[in-house]
Amino acid sequence: MSLWIGDKVLLKKSGRFGIVTSIEKNGKIKVTVENTFIYTNIANVQVIENEDYVFPDWVYLNEREKSKPLDLSRNDTIDLHIEKLDPSMENQSAAMILPFQIKKCRLFIEQNIAVKKSIMYIICGKGAGVLKQEVKAILKNEFNAKFIVEKNNGGMLEVWM
């Protein structure tokens, strides 16, 4: 497989899309994913070679520009199961679903912060844990959550802002 800086790639383990930023001397690949850098090995990278492949709009656009705000007047919980968020996406691949779930989660967190809710609940399911790890990283690194407590045998996060 030939790999070039600027190639559009799929990270196999997490199902996220990104662009190759650099190829390091130690063999690691630096990939830009949603304004962050991820270092991975070449086995985890799949080049999207079909130039006809069109990324969905939500990969490029800021979520706030294209979705209506969630009604948070009485809701402090979001269920990130795809059948709850958007049933029409149930048959999509994990590579398509995960970025959608993450964008919806970010929007939910931002809107809860805007209405000054200090406690929120995020249902991410038990599964393989990829979504939960992404959500935890976002809460810690982007929103400085004070506490993140796993509930319901790890299927839900209680978040204290």
Buried (B, 14 or more C-beta within 10 A) or exposed (E): EEEEEEBBBBBBEBBBBBEBBEBEEEEBBBBBBBEEEBEBEEEBBBBEEEEEEEEEEBBEEEBEEEEEEBEBEEBBEBBBBBEEBEEEBEEBEBBBBBBBBBBBBBBBBBBBEEEEBEEBBBBBBEEEEBBBEBBBEBBEEEBEBEEBEEEEEEBBBBBEB
